[in-house]
């Protein structure tokens, strides 16, 4: 009888403990954020990145803005090549246009991915590229208008380890072809309208945070494309200041408005002051 009474008491205690655990979990779930990592990312932005880059300027986001949207995978398959795209809701006109887009990954060792400058000759300030994401973080884009207003969009990406990841086997080929480019228009060229252009650059874009070979203790210094300038027939279309937040072999999609046949010219420079350039002919309409 003593043993039965003792076991019954233990069973009673177990039931109480289980009930308390369930009640506590439900209560915490009701008051805790859906993902504390999103909250940590926002904290980095609000306490460090925003004051350092925009001081006390107002940045409009959420339902208060209808200027720019970002698309990114919620769970990235490969943290070193996370595809993102920016979609703008206004045309680039002489009187009102997006002057700059600032892209950040809050939790990256170097949060700034790049600053992209546009002109009315861009037609649209849409962009697509591949970036590195080093930790679970918001990727955010801030559009700066020619009139000074700032608008922000953001997307949370689950990825980890991109900046310290060893390079792929194709690194050697990128070093050998460093600075070579390929350009092509997407679809038929239409004069007087925004046309989509694709640009690919061979470059290792080394972060300076990982050895070039697995097992090696030698970590090379950062080596990446730091500036790009793109014009069509002498008119600036896009200018970019970049960091190693851009993936190896940078690839971009952007718009431009040709009014006639001509030449698109891309000039770049990397952190070792290697200069490289390429041209692409835009032919007359058939």
VEXNU-489634 format. One line per 8 residues: their letters; for each residue z, y negated, x of N, C-alpha, C. Coordinates in steps of 0.2 Angstrom, whole numbers, plus 5000, padded with zeros to 4 digits. Layout:
% VEXNU-489634
a> Z,Y,X,Z,Y,X,Z,Y,X ~ ...
END
This chain:
% VEXNU-489634
xxxxxxxx> 5000,5006,5004,5000,5000,5000,5000,4994,5004 ~ 5004,4994,5010,5004,4988,5014,4997,4987,5017 ~ 4993,4992,5019,4987,4991,5022,4982,4988,5017 ~ 4982,4991,5011,4978,4988,5006,4979,4981,5004 ~ 4985,4979,5004,4987,4972,5002,4985,4968,5008 ~ 4986,4970,5014,4983,4966,5020,4976,4965,5020 ~ 4972,4971,5019,4965,4970,5018,4963,4965,5013 ~ 4966,4965,5007,4965,4961,5002,4966,4954,5004
xxxxxxxx> 4971,4952,5007,4972,4946,5009,4967,4943,5014 ~ 4964,4948,5019,4959,4946,5023,4953,4944,5019 ~ 4951,4948,5014,4945,4947,5010,4946,4941,5007 ~ 4952,4939,5004,4953,4933,5001,4951,4927,5006 ~ 4954,4927,5012,4953,4922,5017,4945,4921,5018 ~ 4942,4927,5019,4935,4927,5020,4931,4923,5015 ~ 4932,4925,5008,4929,4922,5003,4930,4914,5003 ~ 4936,4912,5005,4938,4905,5005,4934,4902,5010
xxxxxxxx> 4934,4905,5016,4930,4902,5022,4923,4901,5020 ~ 4920,4906,5017,4913,4906,5015,4911,4901,5010 ~ 4916,4900,5005,4915,4895,5000,4915,4888,5004 ~ 4920,4887,5008,4921,4880,5012,4915,4879,5016 ~ 4912,4884,5019,4906,4883,5024,4900,4881,5019 ~ 4899,4884,5014,4893,4883,5009,4894,4876,5007 ~ 4900,4874,5004,4902,4867,5002,4900,4862,5007 ~ 4903,4863,5013,4902,4858,5018,4895,4857,5020
xxxxxxxx> 4891,4863,5020,4884,4862,5022,4880,4858,5017 ~ 4881,4860,5011,4878,4856,5005,4880,4849,5006 ~ 4886,4847,5007,4888,4840,5007,4885,4837,5013 ~ 4885,4840,5019,4882,4837,5024,4874,4836,5023 ~ 4871,4841,5020,4864,4840,5019,4862,4834,5015 ~ 4867,4833,5010,4866,4827,5005,4866,4821,5009 ~ 4870,4820,5014,4871,4813,5017,4868,4813,5024 ~ 4866,4818,5027,4863,4818,5034,4855,4817,5033
xxxxxxxx> 4852,4814,5038,4845,4813,5038,4841,4819,5038 ~ 4835,4819,5036,4831,4825,5036,4830,4828,5043 ~ 4830,4824,5048,4829,4826,5055,4832,4821,5059 ~ 4838,4822,5062,4841,4817,5066,4837,4815,5072 ~ 4832,4819,5074,4828,4817,5080,4824,4811,5078 ~ 4822,4810,5071,4818,4805,5069,4823,4798,5069 ~ 4829,4799,5068,4834,4794,5068,4835,4792,5075 ~ 4835,4797,5080,4836,4795,5087,4830,4791,5090
xxxxxxxx> 4824,4793,5087,4818,4790,5089,4818,4782,5087 ~ 4820,4782,5081,4820,4775,5078,4825,4770,5082 ~ 4830,4774,5084,4836,4770,5088,4833,4767,5094 ~ 4829,4772,5098,4826,4769,5104,4821,4763,5103 ~ 4817,4764,5097,4813,4758,5096,4816,4752,5094 ~ 4821,4752,5090,4825,4746,5087,4829,4743,5093 ~ 4832,4747,5097,4837,4745,5102,4833,4743,5109 ~ 4828,4746,5110,4825,4745,5117,4818,4743,5116
xxxxxxxx> 4813,4746,5113,4806,4745,5114,4804,4739,5110 ~ 4806,4738,5104,4805,4732,5100,4807,4726,5103 ~ 4813,4725,5105,4815,4719,5109,4812,4717,5115 ~ 4810,4723,5119,4807,4722,5125,4800,4720,5125 ~ 4796,4722,5119,4789,4721,5119,4787,4715,5114 ~ 4792,4714,5109,4790,4710,5103,4796,4705,5102 ~ 4801,4705,5106,4807,4700,5105,4809,4700,5097 ~ 4810,4694,5095,4812,4694,5088,4807,4693,5083
xxxxxxxx> 4800,4694,5084,4795,4694,5080,4795,4699,5074 ~ 4793,4696,5068,4794,4701,5062,4788,4706,5063 ~ 4789,4712,5061,4784,4717,5061,4785,4721,5054 ~ 4779,4720,5051,4779,4723,5044,4777,4730,5044 ~ 4780,4734,5040,4779,4741,5040,4780,4744,5033 ~ 4778,4751,5032,4779,4754,5026,4775,4751,5021 ~ 4778,4751,5015,4774,4749,5009,4772,4741,5009 ~ 4775,4738,5014,4773,4731,5015,4767,4729,5019
xxxxxxxx> 4764,4734,5021,4758,4733,5025,4752,4738,5023 ~ 4746,4735,5023,4740,4739,5021,4735,4737,5026 ~ 4736,4737,5032,4732,4735,5038,4730,4741,5042 ~ 4734,4746,5043,4733,4751,5048,4737,4757,5046 ~ 4734,4763,5048,4737,4770,5046,4736,4774,5052 ~ 4741,4778,5054,4740,4783,5059,4740,4790,5057 ~ 4736,4794,5060,4736,4801,5058,4737,4805,5065 ~ 4742,4810,5064,4744,4814,5070,4747,4821,5067
xxxxxxxx> 4746,4826,5071,4749,4832,5069,4757,4832,5069 ~ 4760,4835,5064,4767,4835,5064,4770,4840,5069 ~ 4767,4845,5070,4769,4850,5075,4763,4851,5080 ~ 4763,4849,5086,4757,4849,5090,4757,4856,5093 ~ 4750,4858,5094,4749,4865,5097,4750,4864,5105 ~ 4748,4859,5107,4749,4858,5115,4751,4850,5116 ~ 4757,4850,5119,4760,4843,5119,4756,4838,5124 ~ 4752,4841,5128,4748,4837,5133,4742,4834,5130
xxxxxxxx> 4739,4837,5125,4733,4834,5121,4734,4834,5114 ~ 4738,4829,5112,4740,4828,5105,4735,4823,5102 ~ 4731,4825,5097,4726,4821,5094,4729,4816,5090 ~ 4727,4809,5090,4729,4804,5085,4723,4800,5084 ~ 4723,4797,5078,4718,4793,5075,4721,4787,5072 ~ 4718,4781,5073,4721,4775,5069,4715,4773,5065 ~ 4717,4772,5058,4712,4770,5053,4714,4763,5050 ~ 4710,4758,5051,4711,4751,5049,4708,4750,5042
xxxxxxxx> 4711,4745,5038,4709,4744,5031,4705,4738,5030 ~ 4704,4734,5036,4700,4728,5035,4694,4728,5040 ~ 4689,4724,5039,4684,4723,5043,4685,4718,5049 ~ 4682,4719,5054,4683,4714,5060,4678,4708,5058 ~ 4681,4702,5056,4677,4696,5055,4679,4691,5060 ~ 4675,4686,5060,4676,4680,5065,4682,4677,5063 ~ 4684,4676,5057,4690,4672,5055,4696,4676,5054 ~ 4696,4683,5053,4702,4687,5053,4700,4694,5055
xxxxxxxx> 4704,4696,5061,4703,4702,5064,4709,4705,5067 ~ 4709,4711,5069,4714,4714,5073,4713,4713,5080 ~ 4717,4709,5083,4716,4707,5090,4718,4712,5095 ~ 4724,4715,5094,4727,4721,5098,4730,4726,5094 ~ 4730,4732,5097,4734,4738,5094,4738,4740,5100 ~ 4745,4740,5099,4749,4743,5104,4751,4750,5102 ~ 4751,4755,5106,4753,4762,5105,4759,4764,5109 ~ 4764,4767,5106,4770,4769,5109,4772,4776,5107
xxxxxxxx> 4775,4780,5111,4778,4786,5110,4785,4785,5112 ~ 4790,4784,5107,4797,4782,5108,4800,4785,5114 ~ 4800,4792,5114,4804,4796,5118,4800,4798,5125 ~ 4794,4796,5126,4791,4797,5132,4795,4793,5138 ~ 4794,4796,5144,4797,4793,5150,4794,4786,5151 ~ 4788,4785,5149,4785,4778,5149,4782,4778,5142 ~ 4786,4774,5137,4784,4775,5130,4777,4771,5129 ~ 4775,4766,5132,4769,4763,5131,4763,4768,5133
xxxxxxxx> 4759,4769,5128,4753,4773,5129,4747,4769,5131 ~ 4746,4763,5128,4741,4758,5129,4741,4752,5125 ~ 4738,4747,5127,4736,4741,5123,4729,4740,5123 ~ 4726,4740,5117,4719,4740,5115,4717,4733,5112 ~ 4713,4730,5115,4711,4723,5113,4704,4724,5109 ~ 4703,4720,5104,4697,4721,5100,4694,4714,5099 ~ 4688,4714,5096,4685,4707,5095,4681,4708,5088 ~ 4678,4703,5085,4674,4704,5079,4668,4709,5081
xxxxxxxx> 4666,4709,5087,4660,4714,5089,4662,4721,5088 ~ 4668,4723,5087,4671,4729,5086,4668,4732,5079 ~ 4668,4727,5074,4666,4729,5068,4672,4732,5064 ~ 4675,4737,5067,4681,4740,5064,4686,4742,5070 ~ 4692,4741,5069,4697,4742,5075,4700,4749,5075 ~ 4696,4754,5072,4698,4761,5072,4698,4764,5079 ~ 4702,4769,5080,4703,4772,5087,4705,4779,5086 ~ 4702,4784,5090,4704,4791,5091,4705,4792,5098
xxxxxxxx> 4710,4796,5100,4711,4798,5107,4716,4804,5107 ~ 4717,4807,5113,4722,4812,5114,4727,4809,5119 ~ 4734,4811,5117,4739,4808,5121,4744,4813,5123 ~ 4749,4812,5127,4754,4816,5129,4761,4814,5125 ~ 4764,4819,5123,4771,4818,5119,4776,4822,5123 ~ 4781,4819,5126,4786,4823,5130,4792,4825,5126 ~ 4793,4823,5120,4799,4825,5117,4798,4823,5109 ~ 4801,4827,5105,4801,4825,5098,4801,4818,5097
xxxxxxxx> 4796,4815,5094,4796,4807,5094,4792,4805,5088 ~ 4793,4798,5087,4788,4795,5083,4782,4792,5088 ~ 4776,4793,5085,4771,4789,5088,4769,4783,5084 ~ 4769,4777,5087,4769,4771,5082,4763,4767,5085 ~ 4760,4764,5080,4754,4759,5082,4756,4752,5079 ~ 4756,4747,5083,4757,4740,5080,4751,4736,5081 ~ 4748,4734,5075,4742,4730,5075,4744,4722,5075 ~ 4741,4719,5080,4742,4712,5081,4736,4708,5078
xxxxxxxx> 4737,4704,5073,4731,4700,5071,4729,4694,5075 ~ 4723,4691,5074,4722,4685,5078,4725,4679,5075 ~ 4729,4680,5069,4733,4675,5067,4740,4676,5068 ~ 4742,4681,5072,4749,4682,5075,4753,4687,5071 ~ 4751,4689,5065,4755,4694,5061,4755,4701,5065 ~ 4761,4704,5064,4761,4711,5067,4762,4716,5061 ~ 4759,4722,5061,4759,4727,5056,4760,4734,5060 ~ 4765,4738,5057,4766,4744,5061,4765,4750,5056
xxxxxxxx> 4763,4756,5059,4762,4762,5056,4765,4767,5061 ~ 4768,4773,5059,4771,4778,5063,4770,4785,5060 ~ 4770,4790,5065,4770,4797,5063,4774,4801,5067 ~ 4779,4805,5065,4783,4809,5069,4779,4815,5071 ~ 4780,4817,5078,4777,4822,5081,4782,4827,5084 ~ 4781,4833,5083,4786,4838,5086,4782,4841,5092 ~ 4784,4839,5098,4781,4842,5104,4786,4841,5110 ~ 4785,4844,5115,4789,4844,5120,4786,4846,5127
xxxxxxxx> 4788,4842,5132,4787,4844,5139,4780,4842,5142 ~ 4777,4837,5139,4770,4835,5141,4770,4832,5148 ~ 4774,4827,5149,4774,4823,5155,4776,4827,5162 ~ 4780,4833,5161,4782,4837,5167,4778,4844,5167 ~ 4773,4844,5162,4770,4851,5162,4765,4851,5168 ~ 4764,4857,5171,4759,4858,5176,4752,4857,5174 ~ 4748,4855,5178,4741,4854,5176,4737,4860,5175 ~ 4732,4860,5170,4728,4866,5169,4724,4867,5175
xxxxxxxx> 4720,4873,5175,4716,4875,5180,4710,4870,5181 ~ 4708,4867,5176,4702,4862,5176,4704,4856,5180 ~ 4710,4855,5182,4712,4849,5186,4707,4848,5192 ~ 4705,4853,5195,4701,4853,5201,4694,4850,5200 ~ 4692,4852,5194,4685,4849,5192,4685,4842,5190 ~ 4691,4840,5187,4692,4833,5185,4692,4829,5191 ~ 4696,4831,5197,4696,4827,5203,4689,4827,5206 ~ 4686,4832,5206,4679,4832,5209,4674,4827,5206
xxxxxxxx> 4675,4827,5199,4670,4822,5195,4674,4816,5193 ~ 4679,4814,5196,4683,4808,5195,4678,4802,5193 ~ 4680,4799,5187,4676,4793,5185,4669,4794,5182 ~ 4667,4800,5182,4661,4801,5178,4662,4801,5171 ~ 4657,4798,5167,4658,4797,5160,4652,4800,5156 ~ 4653,4801,5150,4648,4803,5145,4649,4799,5139 ~ 4644,4796,5136,4644,4792,5130,4639,4794,5125 ~ 4640,4794,5119,4635,4795,5113,4638,4792,5107
xxxxxxxx> 4633,4790,5103,4635,4788,5096,4635,4794,5091 ~ 4640,4793,5086,4641,4798,5081,4636,4796,5075 ~ 4631,4800,5074,4627,4799,5068,4621,4794,5070 ~ 4617,4792,5066,4611,4788,5067,4614,4780,5068 ~ 4611,4777,5072,4613,4770,5074,4610,4766,5068 ~ 4615,4761,5065,4613,4756,5060,4614,4749,5063 ~ 4609,4745,5063,4610,4739,5066,4614,4734,5061 ~ 4618,4730,5063,4622,4726,5059,4628,4729,5055
xxxxxxxx> 4629,4735,5057,4635,4739,5054,4639,4742,5059 ~ 4646,4743,5058,4650,4747,5063,4647,4754,5064 ~ 4646,4755,5071,4644,4762,5073,4649,4765,5077 ~ 4650,4772,5076,4655,4775,5080,4652,4778,5086 ~ 4656,4776,5092,4654,4778,5099,4660,4783,5101 ~ 4657,4788,5105,4662,4793,5108,4661,4792,5116 ~ 4667,4791,5119,4667,4790,5127,4672,4796,5130 ~ 4669,4799,5135,4673,4804,5138,4673,4802,5146
xxxxxxxx> 4679,4802,5149,4680,4801,5156,4683,4806,5160 ~ 4680,4809,5165,4683,4814,5169,4688,4811,5174 ~ 4695,4812,5173,4700,4810,5177,4706,4814,5176 ~ 4710,4816,5181,4716,4820,5180,4722,4817,5177 ~ 4722,4810,5177,4727,4806,5174,4734,4809,5175 ~ 4736,4810,5182,4742,4813,5184,4748,4809,5182 ~ 4753,4812,5180,4759,4808,5177,4764,4806,5183 ~ 4764,4810,5188,4769,4809,5194,4775,4812,5192
xxxxxxxx> 4775,4817,5188,4782,4820,5186,4781,4828,5186 ~ 4776,4830,5189,4775,4838,5189,4771,4839,5196 ~ 4772,4845,5199,4768,4847,5204,4761,4849,5202 ~ 4757,4849,5207,4750,4851,5205,4749,4858,5204 ~ 4753,4862,5207,4753,4869,5207,4760,4872,5205 ~ 4760,4878,5201,4766,4881,5199,4769,4884,5205 ~ 4776,4882,5205,4780,4885,5211,4780,4880,5217 ~ 4776,4875,5217,4776,4870,5222,4782,4865,5221
xxxxxxxx> 4785,4862,5226,4790,4857,5225,4787,4850,5227 ~ 4781,4850,5228,4777,4843,5230,4775,4840,5224 ~ 4777,4834,5222,4775,4831,5216,4771,4825,5218 ~ 4765,4824,5216,4761,4819,5218,4763,4812,5215 ~ 4761,4807,5217,4762,4800,5213,4758,4800,5207 ~ 4759,4795,5203,4755,4794,5197,4748,4792,5199 ~ 4743,4795,5195,4736,4793,5197,4733,4793,5190 ~ 4731,4788,5187,4728,4788,5180,4724,4782,5179
xxxxxxxx> 4719,4782,5174,4715,4777,5172,4720,4771,5169 ~ 4719,4765,5172,4724,4760,5170,4720,4754,5166 ~ 4714,4754,5167,4710,4748,5163,4703,4751,5161 ~ 4701,4749,5155,4694,4750,5153,4692,4743,5150 ~ 4685,4742,5151,4682,4736,5148,4675,4739,5145 ~ 4674,4738,5139,4668,4740,5136,4664,4734,5133 ~ 4658,4733,5134,4654,4728,5131,4647,4731,5129 ~ 4644,4727,5124,4637,4729,5122,4633,4722,5123
xxxxxxxx> 4628,4723,5127,4624,4717,5128,4628,4711,5130 ~ 4633,4712,5134,4637,4707,5137,4642,4704,5132 ~ 4643,4707,5126,4648,4705,5122,4654,4710,5122 ~ 4660,4707,5123,4666,4712,5123,4667,4716,5117 ~ 4668,4722,5117,4669,4726,5111,4676,4729,5111 ~ 4678,4731,5117,4685,4734,5118,4688,4734,5125 ~ 4694,4732,5125,4697,4731,5132,4704,4735,5131 ~ 4706,4739,5137,4712,4743,5136,4716,4743,5142
xxxxxxxx> 4722,4742,5142,4727,4743,5147,4731,4750,5146 ~ 4730,4755,5150,4732,4762,5149,4738,4764,5153 ~ 4741,4769,5151,4746,4773,5156,4745,4780,5156 ~ 4749,4784,5159,4748,4791,5159,4750,4795,5152 ~ 4751,4791,5147,4752,4793,5141,4746,4796,5138 ~ 4740,4794,5141,4734,4796,5139,4733,4803,5142 ~ 4730,4808,5139,4729,4815,5142,4724,4815,5147 ~ 4724,4820,5151,4719,4821,5156,4712,4821,5153
xxxxxxxx> 4707,4819,5157,4700,4818,5155,4700,4814,5148 ~ 4702,4807,5149,4703,4803,5143,4696,4803,5138 ~ 4698,4803,5132,4692,4803,5127,4694,4798,5122 ~ 4689,4794,5120,4690,4789,5115,4685,4789,5110 ~ 4686,4787,5104,4681,4785,5099,4683,4778,5096 ~ 4678,4774,5096,4679,4767,5094,4672,4765,5090 ~ 4673,4759,5087,4667,4756,5084,4664,4750,5087 ~ 4658,4749,5086,4654,4743,5089,4649,4741,5084
xxxxxxxx> 4647,4735,5084,4641,4732,5079,4635,4730,5083 ~ 4630,4734,5084,4624,4732,5087,4620,4728,5082 ~ 4617,4722,5085,4612,4718,5080,4605,4720,5082 ~ 4604,4723,5088,4598,4725,5091,4599,4730,5096 ~ 4593,4733,5099,4594,4738,5104,4597,4735,5110 ~ 4600,4739,5114,4603,4736,5120,4607,4741,5124 ~ 4611,4739,5129,4615,4743,5133,4623,4742,5132 ~ 4626,4748,5131,4633,4748,5132,4636,4749,5139
xxxxxxxx> 4640,4745,5141,4643,4746,5148,4650,4747,5148 ~ 4652,4752,5151,4660,4754,5152,4662,4753,5159 ~ 4667,4749,5161,4670,4748,5167,4677,4751,5167 ~ 4679,4754,5172,4686,4756,5173,4689,4756,5180 ~ 4695,4756,5180,4699,4756,5186,4705,4760,5186 ~ 4707,4764,5191,4713,4768,5191,4718,4765,5195 ~ 4724,4769,5196,4730,4766,5199,4729,4767,5207 ~ 4723,4770,5209,4722,4770,5216,4716,4765,5218
xxxxxxxx> 4715,4761,5213,4709,4756,5213,4702,4759,5214 ~ 4701,4765,5212,4695,4767,5211,4691,4764,5205 ~ 4685,4761,5207,4681,4758,5201,4676,4763,5199 ~ 4675,4763,5193,4669,4767,5190,4666,4764,5184 ~ 4660,4765,5183,4656,4762,5177,4651,4767,5175 ~ 4648,4765,5169,4643,4769,5166,4640,4765,5161 ~ 4633,4767,5159,4630,4763,5154,4627,4768,5149 ~ 4625,4766,5143,4622,4770,5138,4617,4765,5134
xxxxxx> 4611,4768,5133,4606,4764,5130,4607,4765,5122 ~ 4607,4760,5118,4606,4760,5111,4599,4758,5109 ~ 4595,4763,5107,4588,4762,5106,4587,4759,5099 ~ 4581,4756,5098,4579,4753,5092,4579,4759,5086 ~ 4580,4756,5080,4580,4761,5074,4573,4764,5073 ~ 4573,4770,5072,4566,4774,5070,4564,4772,5064
END
